[in-house]
Amino acid sequence: MRVGSEGASWGPAVEVDTPGGAVRLARAPSVHMKAWNPEVPHPGSCSHLIHRLGSERAGGGGGGRVVRERDYLGIKTDRLVLTPEGRKKKMGNSDTKLNFRKAVIQLTTKTQPVEATDDAFWDQFWADTATSVQDVFALVPAAEIRAVREESPSNLATLCYKAVEKLVQGADSGCPSEKEKQIVLNCTRLLTRILPYIFEDPDWRGFFWSTVPGAGRAGADEGDDDNARPLAESLLLAIADLLFCPDFTVQSHRKGGPDTAEDIQSLDSCEYIWEAGVGFAQSPPLNYIHDLNRTELLKLLLTCFSEAMYLPPSSENNILNPWVTFFCSTDNRHALPLFTSLLNVVCAYDPVGYGIPYNHLLFSDYREQLVEHAVQILIVALEHEGGVAASSPPLEGPNSTAALEDQDPVGPDNLFVNYLSRIHREEDYHFILKGVARLLTNPLIQTYLPNSTKKIQFHQELLVLFWKLCDFNKKFLFFVLKSSDVLDVLVPILYYLNDARADQSRVGLMHIGVFILLLLSGERNFGVRLNKPYSVRVPMDIPVFTGTHADLLIVVFHKIITSGHQRLQPLFDCLLTIVVNVSPYLKSLSMVAANKLLHLLEAFSTPWFLFSASQNHHLVFFLLEVFNNIIQYQFDGNCNLVYAIIRKRNVFHQLANLPSDTSSIQKALQRKKKSPDAISRTNSQEAVSMEGSRPAVPAEPGTLKTSLIATPGIDKLTEKSQVSEDGTMVSVQQTDSPQTPSDNGGIAGASDTESNSGRDNEDVFYTETERRRLSSVSSVSQWTPTPDWVLSWKTKLPLQTIMRLLQVLVPQVEKICIDKGLTDESEILKFLQHGTLVGLLPVPHPILIRKYQANAGTAMWFRTYMWGVIYLRNVDPPIWYDTDVKLFEIQRV
């Protein structure tokens, strides 16, 4: 990059290196706009329309006449009918679009570089236009951006530089006039359109990180080229400033008239936080113009961060996003107020509002768009290697934001992660948890009037945010589990899991829901909370039952395993690990849930299923561990489960006597091919589904979905901890033990690929054609069961406790039935309820909990999932559609 001295009134001319060679740019002076007169409303503003309507009603010829319309819902409405003069005015707007389109065509057809000093040319893109973001996307086609990038790179470089420069000028001046505000919005929209095409070309990726002399760092000498700021930094700092720009994105605090404009550089943005909540008590009045402007700027910020989409997934977790790293560093003086603004806007949002039916059809909710972008920015910006941010000291003081300003950041360099990990006040935790639970529960709200309440669509982003809150702030996790409020998050998660189970475009949603439950299940309190009776009847297509939240969890998990999409099979281990983790604390399972658990054991312990893949037997180990935990630690209240075990005792006897010779193995595998209905889901005694529920349906053909990388196996996802007598957890070394299904190298090999060929044999619940197809897939893996292999795990099956229980109780139950001629279950249950096995069972085994542990595999999975959701959810305008994304593939169902 070289600096010249031409263009005295312009400051130094510069040359920036681009893939197409050096480009001459000149730095413009700051422009002093004519002061805006508030007496004359700006054309196109609401006040202008009212101003005009007023003059028309008074007989003024404003280009239109008012016609009284009929009543609509009892509200008298007026309609403005345009006269010929009025039509001419309206055409002015289409003229600006035409001029903008002409400028784009000029840019694509010019073969010679346009000088950066040619204001007349560059101003066409932002000065006189009033184009919406949708217009910009329509008027700047992808093919033309790529053509300029390839054929006249210097013009594309100048366009980006000039647009960023306009944003920097707007941030410096504070956008006092309407014209300056419009220029900032136009540049914001244009950059949102162009950036993805810069990122998709590896040669251009460094362009925004090249320096532009004159755009110096604060406190540096203007002429010092070493202190020049990269374009990316100037852009990010300008966006941050503009997000706290009085009368543009925040309410002005000035006391005097318009002449006493606030100096944006000396403004303390902590006093302008967007919403009350964490660290801020005042709730500023709602202003939909401010919300719209914030949303446009956040859209551009999200686009800046999206460079991550154009890099292939990598197993190295230390590759941080440079845009996020800079934006969340101490260079950004607004990092703290922006973090709290985003978090508070999300957690304070109530989509139902005043609860008036159909109100979302009558009024546009500008806050919803802002909330969606806020939560997307938060989950992307909360990026941290390793995921251990809990070491940061807490936010101290009555007003957290003020106290934080004076402290040097300790802990993670990413200030968003740092601040999140330091939130510590109970009222802040309460505010966050209530807000997240309210939004997650919103799509479940049932009303008697169909579609009468607004349903949010950003529950996947909320789940990622909740995950990051629990992962980065362990005190928040403990707060969540301290009361039964955790159930307000559990029920919606189970609803989403059940609803999405048959839809292959929502496999990612299934994973994030299960990961959150796995994280929660590692804590004793979660198991204890599950004992609360389940009374809220959320309509789900599951059997009706009377019981606790633990019953709900087991019934939904059974439904996922028996009737879910086949790509969910890698999750079976996770689902059963969650049940194992909570099982020592479950005081009383319902008969429905007890039967579901035994149906799963029956399905997973058939010889042909056990011999079909090298790690299928792990599922049996998990289920046996569940039964052992409940018998040893919660026998008293669990007569339903004990009764179900007695009724299905032959399943345990068959397991104990599982044949392991070669001919029996072959016979079992042959039987699988002959009798496709060896186990059908009817065995699970499906009851009537809940009233008002709809069955889970597959994705509509043609639905777009994004690919996901595979998740690590359960042995990589978790680490074992033993619960000691005082309730504390002690980490356990990973070794083979009869109680754990980690023999034979665990399932690492199996779960490292998404198709998981070994897993594809968990086809217990599929039709014959699916079964045949899956059999052929599994044969590719070239694995065959041997007698030695069967014996290696059969001898470790933890059957002693259950066999002892059967040995003691079966004769007693049979005797009662014969003596009293009983055929009634309730009498037997009453007997079991008052029975005891004290002193008759083997010594209780220590409780083993498998706690989630952060690892590079899941970190990368989260990155792909999160960006896939953001890609698919931003369709108006479709920011990344049809660009060469590398992080995932876009597929049609």
Residue pairs with C-beta under 8 A, 6 or more apart in sequence:
1 14
1 15
1 16
1 17
1 22
1 210
1 211
1 212
1 213
1 225
2 14
2 15
2 22
3 12
3 13
3 14
3 15
3 213
3 225
4 12
4 13
4 14
4 15
5 12
5 13
6 13
6 26
7 13
7 26
7 117
9 29
10 26
10 27
10 28
10 29
10 117
11 26
11 27
11 28
11 29
11 214
12 26
12 27
12 213
12 214
13 24
13 25
13 26
13 116
13 117
14 24
14 25
14 26
14 27
14 212
14 213
14 214
15 22
15 23
15 24
15 25
16 22
16 23
16 25
16 157
16 161
16 210
16 212
17 23
17 210
18 153
18 154
18 156
18 157
18 204
18 207
18 210
19 153
19 201
19 203
19 204
19 207
20 152
20 153
20 154
20 157
21 153
21 154
22 154
23 113
23 116
23 153
23 154
23 157
23 158
23 161
24 113
24 115
24 116
24 154
25 116
25 157
25 158
25 161
25 212
26 115
26 116
26 117
27 165
27 212
27 213
27 214
27 215
28 119
28 165
28 169
30 169
30 172
30 173
31 169
31 173
33 173
33 176
33 177
33 179
33 180
34 177
35 176
35 177
35 258
35 259
36 42
36 176
36 177
36 178
36 179
36 258
38 258
41 47
41 48
41 50
41 51
42 48
42 178
44 93
44 130
45 178
52 62
52 63
52 64
53 62
53 66
53 78
53 80
55 62
56 62
56 64
56 65
56 66
56 80
57 66
61 83
61 85
62 86
63 82
63 83
63 85
63 86
63 87
63 88
63 89
64 80
64 81
64 82
64 83
64 86
65 80
65 81
65 83
66 78
66 79
66 80
66 81
67 78
67 79
67 80
67 81
68 76
68 78
69 76
69 77
69 78
69 79
71 77
73 362
82 90
93 130
96 128
96 129
96 130
96 131
97 129
97 131
97 135
97 139
99 124
99 128
99 129
100 124
100 125
100 129
100 131
100 135
100 139
101 139
102 124
103 121
103 124
103 125
104 139
104 140
104 144
106 121
106 124
107 114
107 144
107 148
107 152
107 155
107 159
108 144
108 147
108 148
110 152
110 155
111 151
111 152
112 152
113 152
113 154
113 155
113 158
114 121
114 122
114 155
114 158
116 122
116 158
116 161
116 162
122 158
122 159
122 162
125 159
125 162
125 163
125 186
125 187
125 190
126 163
126 166
126 182
126 183
126 186
126 187
126 190
127 179
127 183
129 182
129 186
130 182
131 139
131 186
131 189
132 189
133 189
133 192
133 296
133 299
133 877
134 876
134 877
136 186
136 189
136 190
136 192
136 193
136 877
137 193
137 877
137 878
140 190
140 193
140 194
142 197
142 882
142 883
145 156
145 193
145 194
145 197
146 197
148 155
148 156
148 159
149 156
149 197
149 198
149 201
149 204
153 204
156 194
156 198
157 207
159 190
159 194
160 191
160 194
160 198
160 207
160 208
160 231
161 212
161 231
163 187
163 190
163 191
164 187
164 191
164 231
164 234
164 235
164 238
166 183
166 184
166 187
167 184
167 187
167 188
167 191
167 235
167 238
167 239
167 242
168 215
168 234
168 237
168 238
170 180
170 181
170 183
170 184
170 187
170 238
170 242
170 245
171 237
171 238
171 241
171 242
171 245
171 264
172 241
172 264
172 265
173 180
173 264
174 245
174 246
174 248
174 261
174 262
174 263
174 264
175 181
175 184
175 242
175 245
175 247
175 248
176 247
176 258
176 261
181 248
181 293
184 242
184 248
185 293
185 296
188 296
188 297
188 299
188 300
189 296
191 235
191 300
191 303
192 296
192 299
192 300
192 303
192 877
192 879
193 877
195 300
195 303
195 304
195 306
196 303
196 306
196 310
196 879
196 880
196 883
197 883
198 204
198 205
198 207
198 208
199 205
199 306
199 307
199 309
199 310
199 883
200 310
200 883
200 884
200 885
205 307
205 310
207 231
208 230
208 231
208 232
208 235
209 230
209 231
209 232
209 322
210 230
210 231
211 225
211 228
211 229
211 230
211 231
212 228
212 229
212 230
212 231
212 234
213 225
213 228
214 222
214 228
215 228
215 229
215 231
215 234
216 222
216 224
216 227
216 228
216 229
217 227
217 228
217 229
220 227
221 227
229 237
232 304
232 322
232 323
232 326
233 326
233 331
235 304
236 301
236 304
236 323
236 326
236 327
236 332
237 331
237 332
239 297
239 300
239 301
239 304
240 327
240 332
240 333
240 334
240 335
240 338
241 264
241 334
242 248
242 249
242 297
243 249
243 294
243 297
243 298
243 334
243 338
243 341
244 250
244 264
244 267
244 269
244 272
244 334
244 337
244 338
245 264
246 252
246 253
246 254
246 261
246 262
246 264
246 267
246 272
248 290
248 293
249 290
249 293
249 294
249 297
250 272
250 274
250 284
250 290
251 272
251 284
251 285
251 287
251 290
252 262
253 262
253 271
253 272
254 260
254 261
254 262
269 333
269 334
269 337
269 338
270 280
270 336
270 337
270 401
270 402
270 405
272 284
272 337
273 279
273 280
273 337
273 340
273 341
273 344
273 401
274 284
274 294
274 341
274 344
274 345
275 283
275 284
275 341
275 344
275 345
275 348
276 282
276 283
276 344
276 348
277 340
277 343
277 344
277 347
277 348
277 428
277 431
277 435
278 340
278 343
278 344
278 347
278 400
278 423
278 428
278 431
278 432
279 340
279 395
279 399
279 400
279 401
279 404
279 428
280 340
280 344
280 401
283 348
286 367
288 364
288 366
288 367
291 366
291 367
291 369
291 370
292 366
292 369
294 370
294 373
295 366
295 369
295 370
295 373
298 370
298 373
298 374
298 376
298 377
299 373
299 874
299 879
301 327
301 377
302 373
302 376
302 377
302 380
302 870
302 874
302 879
303 879
304 323
304 327
305 321
305 323
305 324
305 327
305 377
305 380
305 381
306 867
306 870
306 879
306 880
307 321
307 322
307 323
308 321
308 380
308 863
308 867
308 887
309 867
309 871
309 880
309 885
309 886
309 887
309 888
310 883
310 884
310 885
310 886
310 887
311 319
311 886
311 887
312 886
312 887
313 709
313 860
313 863
313 864
313 887
313 888
314 860
315 856
315 857
315 860
316 856
317 385
317 386
317 856
317 859
317 860
318 385
320 383
320 385
321 380
321 383
324 380
324 381
324 383
324 414
325 413
325 414
326 332
327 335
327 381
328 335
328 381
328 414
328 415
328 416
328 417
329 335
329 413
329 414
329 415
330 409
330 415
332 338
332 415
335 415
335 416
335 419
336 401
336 404
336 405
336 415
336 419
337 401
339 378
339 381
339 415
339 416
339 419
339 420
340 401
340 419
341 374
342 374
342 375
342 377
342 378
343 378
343 420
343 432
345 367
345 370
345 371
345 374
346 371
346 374
346 375
346 378
346 435
346 439
346 462
346 465
347 431
347 432
347 434
347 435
347 436
348 431
348 435
349 367
349 368
349 371
349 435
349 439
350 438
351 360
351 365
351 368
351 439
351 442
351 453
351 454
351 455
351 456
352 442
352 445
352 453
352 454
353 359
353 365
353 454
355 453
357 447
357 449
357 452
357 453
358 449
358 451
358 452
359 454
360 453
360 454
365 454
368 454
368 456
371 458
372 457
372 458
372 461
372 873
375 458
375 461
375 462
375 465
376 458
376 461
376 870
376 873
378 416
378 465
379 461
379 464
379 465
379 468
379 866
380 866
380 867
380 870
381 414
381 416
382 414
382 416
382 417
382 420
382 465
382 468
382 472
383 414
383 417
384 412
384 414
384 417
384 472
385 859
386 854
386 859
387 471
387 472
387 854
387 859
388 854
389 411
389 412
389 417
389 418
389 420
389 421
389 472
389 473
390 421
390 472
390 473
390 474
390 475
391 411
391 421
392 410
392 411
392 412
392 418
392 421
392 422
393 410
393 411
393 422
394 422
394 423
394 424
394 475
395 403
395 404
395 419
395 422
395 423
395 424
395 425
396 403
397 403
400 423
400 425
400 428
404 419
404 422
409 415
409 418
410 418
411 417
411 418
411 421
411 422
412 418
412 421
417 472
420 468
420 469
420 472
420 473
421 472
421 473
422 473
423 429
423 432
423 473
423 476
424 475
426 479
429 475
429 476
429 479
429 480
430 479
432 469
432 476
433 476
433 479
433 480
433 485
433 488
433 489
434 485
436 462
436 465
436 466
436 469
436 489
437 485
437 488
437 489
437 492
439 456
439 458
439 459
439 462
440 459
440 462
440 463
440 466
440 488
440 489
440 492
440 493
441 488
441 491
441 492
442 454
442 455
442 456
443 455
443 456
443 459
443 492
443 495
444 491
444 492
444 495
444 538
445 453
445 455
446 538
446 539
446 692
447 453
457 873
458 873
459 492
459 496
460 508
460 509
460 512
460 869
460 873
461 866
461 869
461 870
461 873
463 493
463 496
463 509
463 512
463 513
463 516
464 512
464 862
464 865
464 866
464 869
466 489
466 516
467 512
467 515
467 516
467 519
467 862
469 476
469 477
470 476
470 477
470 480
470 516
470 519
470 520
471 519
471 854
477 519
477 520
477 523
478 523
478 525
480 486
480 489
480 520
481 520
481 523
481 525
481 526
481 529
482 525
483 529
484 529
484 532
486 520
486 525
486 526
486 529
487 529
487 530
487 532
487 549
489 516
490 517
490 520
490 530
490 549
490 553
491 536
491 538
491 549
491 552
493 513
493 516
493 517
494 513
494 540
494 552
494 553
494 556
495 538
495 540
496 509
496 513
497 509
497 510
497 513
497 514
497 556
497 560
498 540
498 541
498 542
498 556
498 559
498 560
498 696
499 540
499 696
500 506
500 509
500 510
500 696
501 510
501 559
501 560
501 563
501 564
501 565
501 568
501 696
502 563
502 564
502 565
502 696
502 697
502 698
503 565
503 696
503 697
503 698
503 699
504 565
504 567
504 698
504 699
504 705
504 893
505 699
505 703
505 704
505 705
505 893
506 699
507 565
507 567
507 568
507 705
507 708
508 706
508 708
508 865
508 868
508 869
510 560
510 564
510 568
510 571
511 571
511 708
511 711
511 861
511 865
512 865
514 571
514 574
514 575
514 578
515 574
515 852
515 858
517 553
517 578
518 574
518 577
518 578
518 581
518 717
518 718
518 852
519 852
520 526
521 527
521 577
521 578
521 581
521 582
521 849
522 581
522 718
522 721
522 849
522 850
522 851
522 852
524 585
524 723
524 727
524 849
526 581
526 582
527 550
527 581
527 582
527 583
527 584
527 585
527 586
528 585
529 549
530 548
530 549
530 550
530 553
530 582
530 585
530 586
531 548
531 549
531 550
531 585
531 586
531 587
531 588
532 548
532 549
533 547
533 548
533 549
534 547
534 548
534 549
534 551
534 552
537 690
539 690
539 691
539 692
539 693
539 694
540 556
540 689
540 690
540 693
541 559
541 689
541 690
541 693
541 694
541 695
541 696
542 552
542 555
542 556
542 559
542 689
542 690
542 693
543 555
543 592
543 686
543 687
543 688
543 689
543 690
544 687
544 688
544 689
544 690
545 551
545 552
545 555
545 590
545 592
545 593
545 687
546 590
547 588
547 589
547 590
547 592
547 593
548 586
548 587
548 588
548 590
550 582
550 586
550 589
550 593
551 589
551 590
551 592
551 593
553 578
553 579
553 582
554 579
554 589
554 593
554 596
554 597
555 592
555 593
555 596
557 575
557 576
557 578
557 579
558 596
558 597
558 599
558 600
558 684
560 568
560 571
560 575
561 572
561 575
561 600
561 765
562 599
562 600
562 603
562 681
562 684
562 764
562 765
563 681
563 696
563 765
565 698
566 760
566 763
566 766
566 770
566 774
567 754
569 756
569 759
569 760
569 762
570 710
570 711
570 751
570 754
570 756
570 759
572 619
572 759
572 762
573 618
573 619
573 622
573 713
573 714
573 747
573 751
574 714
574 717
576 619
576 622
576 623
576 626
577 622
577 714
577 718
577 850
579 597
579 622
579 626
580 622
580 625
580 626
580 629
580 848
580 850
581 849
581 850
583 625
583 626
583 629
583 630
584 629
584 630
584 632
584 633
584 634
584 723
584 847
585 633
585 634
586 630
586 634
586 638
587 634
587 637
587 638
588 634
588 637
588 638
588 640
589 597
589 630
589 638
589 640
589 641
590 640
591 640
591 643
591 644
592 687
593 640
594 638
594 640
594 641
594 643
594 644
595 644
595 684
595 685
596 684
597 623
597 626
597 627
597 641
597 644
598 644
598 645
598 647
598 648
598 651
599 683
599 684
599 685
600 619
600 623
601 620
601 623
601 624
601 627
601 648
601 651
602 648
602 651
602 679
602 683
603 609
603 679
603 683
603 764
603 765
604 610
604 616
604 619
604 620
604 623
604 764
605 620
605 651
605 654
605 655
606 668
606 678
606 679
606 764
607 658
607 659
607 664
607 665
607 668
607 671
608 668
608 669
608 671
608 672
608 678
609 616
609 672
609 679
609 761
609 762
609 764
610 616
610 617
610 620
610 658
610 668
610 790
611 665
611 668
611 669
611 785
611 790
612 669
612 672
612 761
612 778
613 750
613 758
613 759
613 760
613 761
613 762
613 778
613 781
613 783
614 744
614 749
614 750
614 758
614 783
614 785
614 789
615 744
615 746
615 747
615 750
615 758
615 759
616 758
616 761
616 762
617 741
617 793
618 741
618 747
619 762
620 655
620 797
621 740
621 741
621 793
621 796
621 797
621 798
622 741
624 797
624 798
624 799
624 802
625 739
625 740
625 798
625 848
627 641
627 645
627 801
627 802
628 739
628 798
628 801
628 802
628 845
629 847
630 638
630 641
631 638
631 642
631 801
631 802
631 805
631 837
631 841
632 801
632 841
632 844
632 845
633 844
633 847
635 642
635 836
635 837
636 836
639 829
639 832
639 833
640 829
642 805
642 809
642 832
643 825
643 828
643 829
643 832
645 652
645 802
645 805
645 806
646 806
646 809
646 810
646 813
649 806
649 810
652 799
652 802
652 803
652 806
655 797
655 799
656 797
656 799
656 803
658 790
658 794
659 665
659 668
660 787
660 790
660 791
660 794
661 787
662 786
662 787
665 785
665 786
665 787
665 790
669 785
671 678
672 678
672 771
672 775
673 775
676 767
676 768
676 771
677 768
678 764
679 764
679 765
680 765
681 765
689 695
698 893
699 705
699 893
700 893
701 892
701 893
702 892
702 893
703 892
703 893
704 872
704 890
704 891
704 892
704 893
705 868
705 872
705 890
705 891
705 892
705 893
706 864
706 867
706 868
706 869
706 871
706 872
706 888
706 889
706 890
706 891
707 864
707 868
707 888
707 889
707 890
707 891
708 754
708 861
708 864
708 865
708 868
708 888
709 754
709 860
709 861
709 864
710 751
710 752
710 753
710 754
710 756
710 857
710 861
711 717
711 751
711 857
711 858
711 861
712 748
712 751
712 752
712 855
712 857
712 858
713 746
713 747
713 748
713 749
713 750
713 751
713 752
714 746
714 747
714 751
714 850
715 734
715 742
715 746
715 747
715 748
716 748
716 751
716 855
716 857
717 852
717 853
717 855
717 858
718 850
718 851
718 852
718 853
719 731
719 732
719 734
719 850
719 851
719 853
720 731
720 732
720 734
720 740
720 848
720 849
720 850
720 851
721 729
721 730
721 731
721 732
721 848
721 849
721 850
721 851
722 729
722 730
722 731
722 732
722 846
722 847
722 848
722 849
723 729
723 846
723 847
723 848
723 849
724 730
724 846
729 849
729 851
732 848
734 742
735 742
736 742
736 743
736 796
737 796
738 796
738 797
738 798
739 798
739 845
739 848
740 848
741 793
743 792
743 793
743 796
744 789
744 792
744 793
749 758
750 756
750 758
750 759
751 759
755 777
757 777
757 778
757 780
757 781
758 778
758 781
758 783
760 774
760 777
760 778
761 774
761 775
761 778
763 770
763 771
763 774
763 775
766 774
798 845
800 842
801 841
801 842
804 837
804 840
804 841
804 842
805 837
805 841
808 837
808 840
809 832
809 835
809 837
812 831
812 835
813 828
813 831
813 832
816 822
816 827
816 828
816 831
817 823
817 828
820 827
822 828
863 887
864 887
864 888
867 887
867 888
868 887
868 888
871 880
871 885
871 888
871 890
874 880
875 881
